[in-house]
Amino acid sequence: MDMRPDSPAAHKVTGFKADITTRAMALGFSSVGFTNLPQEWDAAQRLKAFIGAGYHGEMKWMEETLERRLHPQNMWNGAKSAIVLGFNYGPDSDPLLGLSERDLANISVYARGDDYHDVIKKKLKQLATDIVAAYGCELKVFVDTAPLMEKPLAQLAGLGWQGKHTNLVSREFGSWLFLGSILTDMELPQSLIERDHCGSCRACLDACPTDAFVGPYQLDARECLSYLTIEFRGHWPDRFRTAMGNRVYGCDDCLAACPWNKFAVAASEAKLKAREGFNALSLVELAQLDDAAFRALFSKSPIKRIGLATFLRNVHYAMGNSFDDLVDPDKIAALTRNLSHDSPVVRGSAVWALSRGLSAEDFGALRSQHLPQEDDPDVWSEWSRHVA
């Protein structure tokens, strides 16, 4: 294709970019960028190193789809360019304020509203339909559910840069951008690639409550609270349990610490705003959820996908961090009830929380009652190691 500035093709593509940007903004997208697909990119080597070091933990799907992830054309050989779109989900208040409310659950900003995958994919499909109708090209849409490295693509498309916390940072929206991508068989000129503006700042690295960063731009997911609360299904080492505070789903500390957030604005999409009451969910009440109540409370929420057992484990650990010098009978009752739960991880986490809220005598009495019926070795270990 002749892409000289005065060629018909160049004028057509310039018009295409302006048209698509207008259409995307009308659908609620906050930023739009365009990039051709590189022959090689350093993102592939970084991903290989990440997997090779085992930093992906139990996210085996990352290892299994590694070859497809290394380059967009490994997913679709016909792809030539990408349209990358950002969708602002900025909070309307300091997301870390709730960390001081030990009896309440702190939920990551992105999960306080409806599942962004559903919200954004619907808009992406509408945009894709419009593009095909207007230009007759082939394309595929992605919203964080396929083996596509969207953050490196977003940097190539000029939406921002991958900060030292490994997430995208935008000069206009700080750390609060969801990403969606459209791969197309059209050849598009490159947007201005965004350069790294982190400089010597290390606020995000220093903010991490579990020291999960191996170094700048290097995250060990196995020590990240977002991974532990969402992706990991087992019992945690003690140091992560105490470090989590009341974070029951995700962690925003490194995102919230970024100085570029001074330019951020609150999300305008109603479905991504915090649901009523989600900033003040009682840990005691959450600990009493059964499966039906869990699914009802988190309907259309990304939280639902981790399942009740993992969620209760997280809630129990947070409850273990919430006790003060006074015994709280409501907390004790909720935790004691879950000592008979079908899931070993729920029972084990309840044991740990009770060990932090009861006297040695009272905890020992519970142990004598429940340990003879316990057949799971991990839960048995929890009971055994917390008795003086």
JODASUL-V45950 format. One record per helix or strand. SS is the DSSP state (H for helix, E for strand). FROM is the first residue (numbers start at 1). TO is the last residue. If there is no record, write none. Layout:
ss:SS from:FROM to:TO
ss:SS from:FROM to:TO
//
This chain:
ss:H from:8 to:26
ss:E from:31 to:36
ss:H from:42 to:52
ss:H from:60 to:64
ss:H from:66 to:69
ss:H from:72 to:74
ss:E from:81 to:88
ss:H from:97 to:100
ss:E from:104 to:107
ss:H from:109 to:111
ss:H from:116 to:135
ss:E from:139 to:142
ss:H from:150 to:156
ss:E from:161 to:162
ss:E from:168 to:170
ss:E from:174 to:174
ss:E from:177 to:184
ss:H from:203 to:207
ss:E from:213 to:215
ss:E from:218 to:219
ss:H from:221 to:223
ss:H from:225 to:230
ss:H from:238 to:243
ss:E from:247 to:249
ss:H from:253 to:256
ss:H from:259 to:263
ss:H from:270 to:272
ss:E from:281 to:282
ss:H from:283 to:287
ss:H from:291 to:297
ss:H from:302 to:320
ss:H from:329 to:340
ss:H from:344 to:357
ss:H from:360 to:373
ss:H from:377 to:385
//
